[in-house]
Amino acid sequence: MSVDLELAPKRKRPAGEPCCEPVAHPDIEREQAERMARTAKALGDPIRMQLVDVLRRHAGKVCVCELVPLFDLSQPTVSHHLKVLREAGIVGCERKGLWAYYYVNPEALEEVRRWLK
């Protein structure tokens, strides 16, 4: 099957003239995009994804001492990852004495889920 294409000569656009019209425009406001980007950035590490997976599948709060043996990482490194997730609002934390118990904030991921739908 042969297709004949007619090539038009190049023409220079006047200064300031766009090359084409936008096909789509953002559907979310800047503030919402920044909020969801913080969530995505916090989840952008495989260890953090695994931590969230463990926490979401657990019925209740999980002590950090139960999480450390699941990973080939030191306790301070696991705590750092949990801190990043906590600052992004993805997980919450309750302290009881010396121990910290973590859980997933389901509403933190709801906004991103609705947007992806």
C-alpha positions in Angstrom: 0.0 0.0 0.0 1.5 3.3 -1.1 0.7 6.6 0.6 1.4 9.9 -1.1 2.5 12.6 1.4 2.6 16.2 0.4 5.2 18.1 2.3 4.6 21.7 2.8 7.5 24.1 2.9 8.6 25.2 6.3 7.4 28.6 7.3 8.7 30.7 10.1 6.1 31.6 12.8 5.8 35.2 13.8 7.4 35.8 17.3 5.0 34.9 20.1 2.7 32.8 18.0 2.2 29.3 19.5 3.0 26.3 17.3 -0.3 24.7 18.2 -3.3 24.8 20.5 -3.2 22.8 23.8 -5.0 19.5 23.6 -5.9 19.4 27.3 -5.6 21.6 30.3 -4.9 20.6 33.9 -8.0 19.5 35.8 -6.5 20.0 39.2 -5.5 23.2 41.0 -1.9 23.9 41.8 -2.4 23.4 45.6 -4.0 20.0 45.0 -1.3 19.0 42.6 1.4 19.9 45.2 -0.4 17.9 47.9 -0.6 14.8 45.7 3.0 15.2 44.6 4.1 15.2 48.2 2.2 11.9 48.7 3.6 10.4 45.5 7.2 11.5 46.4 6.9 9.9 49.8 5.7 6.7 48.2 8.5 6.8 45.6 10.8 4.6 47.6 10.4 0.8 47.5 11.0 0.4 51.3 8.3 3.0 52.0 5.9 1.2 49.6 6.6 -2.1 51.5 6.1 -0.4 54.8 2.7 1.0 53.7 1.8 -2.4 52.4 2.5 -4.1 55.7 0.7 -1.3 57.7 -2.4 -1.4 55.4 -2.8 -5.2 55.6 -2.4 -5.2 59.4 -5.6 -4.8 61.4 -4.6 -2.0 63.8 -1.4 -0.4 64.9 2.0 -1.9 64.4 5.0 -1.4 66.7 8.2 -0.2 65.0 9.9 -3.2 66.7 7.7 -5.5 64.6 8.7 -3.7 61.4 12.5 -3.7 61.7 12.9 -7.4 61.4 11.0 -7.4 58.1 13.7 -5.4 56.3 17.5 -5.6 56.0 17.8 -2.1 57.5 18.7 -0.7 60.9 16.0 0.6 63.2 17.0 4.3 62.6 16.7 3.8 58.9 13.2 2.2 59.2 12.3 5.0 61.6 13.5 7.6 59.0 11.3 6.0 56.3 8.3 6.0 58.7 9.0 9.7 59.5 8.9 10.6 55.8 5.6 8.7 55.4 4.3 10.4 58.6 5.2 13.9 57.4 3.4 13.2 54.1 0.3 12.3 56.1 0.3 8.7 54.8 0.8 7.1 58.2 -0.1 8.1 61.7 1.8 7.3 64.9 0.9 6.8 68.5 3.6 6.6 71.2 3.2 4.3 74.2 6.2 4.6 76.5 9.3 3.9 74.5 7.6 2.4 71.5 5.9 4.0 68.5 2.9 2.3 66.9 2.1 3.1 63.2 -1.0 2.8 61.1 -2.1 3.9 57.6 -4.3 7.0 57.3 -6.7 5.8 54.6 -7.9 9.3 53.8 -4.4 10.3 52.9 -4.4 8.1 49.8 -8.1 8.7 48.9 -7.4 12.0 47.0 -4.9 10.3 44.8 -7.1 7.3 44.3 -10.1 9.5 43.2 -7.9 11.5 40.8 -6.5 8.3 39.2 -10.0 6.9 38.7 
